[in-house]
């Protein structure tokens, strides 16, 4: 547990996969703590949290989930049971949480998705198997209090931050942005196209970075890695990263149709484990669709396969 300025406490929890940790935050309020994000619902999550909250002192009066990814929502139900505090989650984010974690057919939908984008059958099952690693550790809170951007939770304004997750919400107060996975200091947040996601997640993300620059917070508290002391500058760096990646994607396209799986090797190389390839394909697709929206690429669907060509 780390003590941050303004009475904020940061609790860092382990993850079984990269990046190896996730940060959660206790935000002080008049009546107690607002706890932001929950870590993965490992078997000892409740015990781990009981010890951490005893060390923090005070009581948790609200729990806020920034987005539905396993390391942020996984122990939400555990914490609700432990503290009795209500869980708040975005309207869109909770709908996608139910769609993915509450849906036994989701794995089959992922299989179809990767096949649609050219992934060979001998690779697809392994890719999807990797995506199921976290499923036993997701104990999200059903029927949370649903919130939208612009509302407030214990004085913190909710700020839409789509891209990494369509419905991701950050919290802003006194020039401090609880950034979740919207801004990360040393790595680039994954921005991928997935089944049932919005049609242009990279476009959404770039616009959300513009909004971060406009809001000009002085400090960002990320979900992973070090504190970010100049969030607008980091937002500009991320925009430049994606500008260059889009140039690479344009250069990789020609007259011959290419699938997202095929293009992912141009953008991310060949030396990836299945879990990395899964995200590489999704990120490649988000860049390809951004190019389609910009009129720089064309999307084709023939015989159950999606491909892209230069415009």
Number of C-alpha atoms within 10 A of each C-alpha: 15 10 12 13 7 10 11 16 19 19 20 17 18 15 15 12 10 8 11 10 18 23 23 26 25 23 20 19 15 8 12 16 24 23 24 27 27 29 28 28 25 19 11 10 19 19 12 12 20 15 10 13 19 10 10 18 10 12 17 24 20 23 26 27 28 30 28 27 22 22 25 26 26 28 25 30 21 21 27 19 12 15 16 15 18 19 25 22 27 24 17 17 24 25 15 20 23 14 14 20 22 16 10 10 11 16 17 11 15 20 18 15 17 25 18 20 21 20 22 12 11 8 14 19 18 16 21 20 14 14 16 14 12 18 15 14 19 24 20 28 23 13 11 19 15 14 19 18 17 13 13 15 15 16 12 20 18 23 23 21 29 26 28 24 28 25 26 28 29 27 26 20 13 10 12 19 26 27 26 29 26 28 28 23 22 11 11 15 18 17 27 23 26 19 14 11 14 17 16 22 25 26 21 20 23 21 16 19 25 16 16 24 17 10 15 16 20 14 19 27 27 23 27 22 16 13 17 21 15 15 26 23 14 20 22 15 15 20 17 13 12 17 14 11 16 20 12 14 21 18 11 16 20 13 10 9 15 21 22 25 23 16 22 22 17 15 18 17 11 10 9 13 11 18 16 13 20 23 21 24 26 22 24 27 28 26 28 30 23 20 24 18 15 12 11 16 20 19 18 13 11 8 6 10 17 18 22 24 20 21 15
